[in-house]
Amino acid sequence: MAEAGGYSVPLLARAPGDILFRLPGQSVSAAAFLAAARALAARLPADGPPGALVGAPRGGAIGVPVVNLCTDRFGFALGFAACLLRGRVSLLLGDRSAPRLAALAAAYPGLHALIDAPTPDLALPATMVGTEPPAAARSGEPLPAFPADRLAAIVFTSGSTGEPVGHRKSWGALAARSIDAGRRFRLRPDRPAAIVATVPPYHMYGFETSVLLPLHAAAASWCGPAFYPVDVAAALAACPEPRVLVTTPLQLRALLAAPGSLPPLARVISATAPLPVEMAAAAEHRWGTEVWEIFGATEVGSIASRRTVAGEVWQSYPRVRLRQSSAPARVPAGVAADDDPPAAGVAVHAPHAMPWPLSDRLELCDPTRFRLLGRRTDLVKLGGRRVSLAGLTRILTGIEGVEDGVFVAPDDLETEPTARLLAFAVAPRLTSDDILAALRARIEPLFLPRRVVRVARLPRDPLGKLPAGALAALRAQADDA
Amino acid sequence: MLTNPMTARQSATSEQEVAQLIVATLNLDIAPQDIPADAPLFGEGLGLDSIDALELALAISRTYGFELRSDDARDRQVFASLRSLAGYIDETRTK
């Protein structure tokens, strides 16, 4: 394979007999995974007829991508590997609602889907994963490898406006971060870790820790149910030691509140929101384990970690460096992102990825250690995803019949699992339900206001701004109403 | 059918009772009696999401003494509507 200039990164860096994924009652070795991925790749259509290459919004043609709609972690992993083998880019997205898929299909003509369950309403040509014949491992074939700078995936998040934005991931960057995570968490080939992840595989955090990690580090990922506390306990019991639970503060809270015990846990890893140190301490005490947090963002992936009870300083992953940048990032050719990088701040430098300024405020101790100070903008975080209140407000006030409006977040948005956004609207001719229906078509369900309060006017100051105090008073009124 | 006196305390779980649990647990801005019995709880209808499912599962285990699992939740469409949830709780509750 002539890949002039760059170097190649193999699909797998595991021994053929190593277990990569565990399904209820079945373990899948590296060799079996590769054979199944090859069989699926053979069933995937080739990348469209000549001339069918479509341009992404920025950064040139990428071919006709494949949207991976598998819900099962194993199907998802097979789908991702098959796309790599077939030379196709995987699209990963959390919001699989019909309007979102229609918008995606419009943006990428010829879009193909991978599914692992019958999806009657799907308006895309699709390949069903999981009907592979029992994969017999073939020996003697070289491991497939791909150029490090090859575009492997576009991961969609809610952009700052609430509309999805794609973040491009090169194969080299994805693999490098898995290798680094394996080193950070001291995963040893002689004692591979059993990963049980409670987070979905299409979220960047779940994708890295439960789909990519087993390809390059000494880990096997659980692919059965792991959502409710009972599921998690059963999943851990089905796996050998050392066990690593990959989860979120909200799910950790539910696990701590649930009755029953867990099998011995070597480590708990949490991400998506700050983990209260008391909760980390409670989990360490109850399960005799270590609780670590990962810091990252969809744009850059996981970049640092800390043991929560050991202090507030984060240590970057091996090969990741942080530097203060005074200018907005420039988008170099070849690794273009579909959205605008945020303005100057602390930028992340990592292998095979463009330098990316973080939207959090960081205090750098040195290029590998930092403290987290907070958000730089009006971004709020809900369910592990960030959204701009200003962006949501623009969508609200763009609705026909809404004369003025604003989205607000309760103070406990990140700590209280039931907290959601709230919206105020000046809309004499519309009902709250009308407004909610209009928002539903454009905003992810998680960011929908739990309540739309219609008001006669908003308490704007003479400059037209909404002072924080006046907004707080409005919120208090709404709570009383 | 005769009522088993041993289980008589487990009176049929009313939709109203479950609606109250949902509203109280999730701090919803809607009166329990206004939750339609047949509308979906997630997505279009009441608009709940997966974080809500986890909270609701905890409240159900505290109130009714059993824990939800993914298999049940998926196969039985427990959360399809208030009616289906109340029916499932009624079959499964231990207190």
Chai-1 contact restraints between the chains, C-beta under 6 A:
chainA,res_idxA,chainB,res_idxB,connection_type,confidence,min_distance_angstrom,max_distance_angstrom,comment,restraint_id
A,P225,B,S70,contact,1.0,0.0,6.0,A-B,restraint_1
A,F227,B,S70,contact,1.0,0.0,6.0,A-B,restraint_2
A,Y228,B,A57,contact,1.0,0.0,6.0,A-B,restraint_3
A,Y228,B,L68,contact,1.0,0.0,6.0,A-B,restraint_4
A,Y228,B,R69,contact,1.0,0.0,6.0,A-B,restraint_5
A,V230,B,E67,contact,1.0,0.0,6.0,A-B,restraint_6
A,V230,B,R69,contact,1.0,0.0,6.0,A-B,restraint_7
A,D231,B,R69,contact,1.0,0.0,6.0,A-B,restraint_8
A,D231,B,S70,contact,1.0,0.0,6.0,A-B,restraint_9
A,L250,B,I51,contact,1.0,0.0,6.0,A-B,restraint_10
A,A254,B,L54,contact,1.0,0.0,6.0,A-B,restraint_11
A,A254,B,L58,contact,1.0,0.0,6.0,A-B,restraint_12
A,A257,B,L58,contact,1.0,0.0,6.0,A-B,restraint_13
A,G383,B,I51,contact,1.0,0.0,6.0,A-B,restraint_14
A,P417,B,I51,contact,1.0,0.0,6.0,A-B,restraint_15
A,P417,B,E55,contact,1.0,0.0,6.0,A-B,restraint_16
A,T418,B,L26,contact,1.0,0.0,6.0,A-B,restraint_17
A,T418,B,N27,contact,1.0,0.0,6.0,A-B,restraint_18
A,T418,B,E55,contact,1.0,0.0,6.0,A-B,restraint_19
A,P445,B,D49,contact,1.0,0.0,6.0,A-B,restraint_20
A,L446,B,D49,contact,1.0,0.0,6.0,A-B,restraint_21
A,R451,B,D29,contact,1.0,0.0,6.0,A-B,restraint_22
